[in-house]
Amino acid sequence: MKIVCISPWYSERMGYSENMLPKALSKAGAEVHLIASTAQVYYNAANYAKVYEPFIGPKIVESETKIVDGYTLHRLPYVKSRKKNGLPGITNLYQKLKELNPDIIQTFDIDLDSTYEAAKYCQKHTRLLFTECHMHASVFWKGDKKTIRERLRIIKNSFNTKLRFVNSVTKICYAIAPDVEEIAALVYKVPEHKIRLQSLGVDTDLFHPPLAVAEQKLRHNLRLKFGFTPSDVVCIYTGRFTRDKDPHCLARAISILNGKSLPFKGLFVGNGAENDINFIKSNQGCTISPFVPVNELPQYYWAADIGVWPREESTSQIDALACGLPLILSNKIKVMDRVEGNGLLFMEGDPKDLSNKIIELQNAEKRKQMAEYGLKKLYSSYSWEILAKKRMEDYSAFLKG
């Protein structure tokens, strides 16, 4: 089976689905190609040069073809989006699809020019198109539900002929959470019978608890590097230091706890604007580490005791879960299965409530019980290996007709 995945942008050393799904599909036995533009992830961010370039390089790279993690990466010149801060297009995508002649095309988005090109190719050459929707309600509904702007977008999409065509060609649209299923149907007009719930995954070969002696040593050494004592309870956040993610709330909560002389520390792995970095640093008990490649990230989770994400859903939450951490997440998220039985919810935006929830996980035995429960869920629901096999079964079923 030959599968082509299409992503508008791509960066090596990351752990996003465009990195992980092709790797897992290739491991499952398929011939996998990933077509992406020459634009890096977040290439259009105003602070790209300061925040992302030190980690992933220039925002636009050269066209190339090479093997990455068992799949073939094809980078084609990017086309600047016509929408402000929109995702880029891909030059000569249709021609590249003709050259590769895949059985299956899997995109990571619905409403993009690259997905429309893929749909046209599939219709003309009788190939199979599968799409994904990653838009969580917490991201789409920036204000109260159904603001005028959001209502207009929904109405506009009702008359979007390109979107209607994509959905008509699509065999399955994979929605990564229940709230995403609703967004796919309501906003992107995907017929409900074509929507299938399937979570994003985690590479369990890479992300797992630190059981080996060498892994325990990495935990010890990294905690030593950051000045954490054996009795410290370390809360980790990974990702962008932006207001929409609100690591600032965790920093304030850690400061509150340190003000009470409680043994909690905050480890923030990522980057952001200077004022956001300075704010986190200014809070007592908080330590910052720059972005690290995905293959180095597990040891940072191993060095921690609790994973905390103050706003919105993130694949990092699943990575932390796989490394044996209980989670504390916002009470406004919709993917409750990520935290049920293996973590706690706090009142979003309230550092005092977050500090109280952190205190609830001070007991090491309680954290261990939550972690064990979370790992049981993980291996049945969140492993990329399992998810890739399910995708292959879907693809095969449609190929057989």
Steps between C-alpha positions, in 0.01 A plus 500: 500500500638839402388789720565870447450732795470873432591775747510874422807543719752275670791514741739225593574436869131553585237258630194612304269264312666583167823364652357204688221354283720447190761336724239267654342412164843419359574281802169321435626394158374765256705695248452852634576839348447837668458804277549831679583855405837659570340699783584407855237461770392848623698662215250789494527581872608859557765388750622199299863616479531533876278217623524218244801559276759415770338156529376401152693734271399753230127536443534401133732213400618356169298255293624144551414132502642271768423209730383591852403235758418244232287723276598721205471874555439721195528875566362720222508882480237661721227732380415784735147475633242747381361507852668697777709255707361216288679176421712495183424330172729254320638565151446227237321276747273347234799415281681338793195286573493383138868413528456300823170339395381405853214270597408716798530872572482611863485872578520662842246772420168547323471860382832559325599549136730197529209281613289632211780410256518153654123460462517594131779247448306225678184561300678500164727202569261296715709515815387514862506819709500511880508824697542604863358771725705627795297808590399487866210705634742671742692633199214575260272677747739775604226687680155392606354236272366618169626858487404695188834426333470129568138490385598669175775245444253214546251661260772572244614138506145392414559655156865398462505292182862388548421376849190321373707332228770386747238350729330323210826328401614423857447145623566565871577817693683412822404734786742487791245556782122516557493882488702483176231273353248777563728763343557278193125469444390851598785713369658293223174339386632144495207254473462336840514147358850575369639620833691250709635567848869417536735666746846623423763260626836464666812311397519250788846386392620853575266614777477257794568502876868506610528138607854417389796590719640729228167683478485546877850643482387748232216606730743549789755693293245732341340582835848570632571727202192711575567509872206281605539302821377140543209628710388761247176430311563631148213619278590507130347700214626460143410714199464861400513773766197686368189645661272257320689212667539694829804342664496824699221355713722207597787738579274698733376179665857381562584839648202474735617158617858618551368790701357238737839319511352194327736275297365570149696616197404594145693384193402680178641350179449716193529862394305818456518876482747670732230643727343152541837343580579774750161460668550127554856554626379765745287248687666319788578132437474520119771379260508534120666268248498570122318280249661158458473245215219250542744212556647685801166603647424179696782561748345836590173327586702240693650784704153622597222370726184670366404624153307830491339670199295803612304555176391306193579150383853398400663184372764563765243391757495152347881490489515584871236237574712242318798591717304419815386845612160585649349807333334823608301662220249782450138434591404642158663231288274249326725192487423388854623146430857631513464580868222279640651279769853625438483867587303804609324799349536856629307820439661645189680829564498461879856451634374456857275211399784353294730519803241313707476225237878468493498455879250215454770315305778553752467140617733278295282190538196683365703618200621146439145357505380765255799439273437125490134555412598746228748258345232231470284743300795613296599162357144426391404841363796728430783292351593614148575136420142396580352807327706438185376140483141623526563748218647222287191289563279790388710564190499129410123473542439783253758366257317169497176683432 
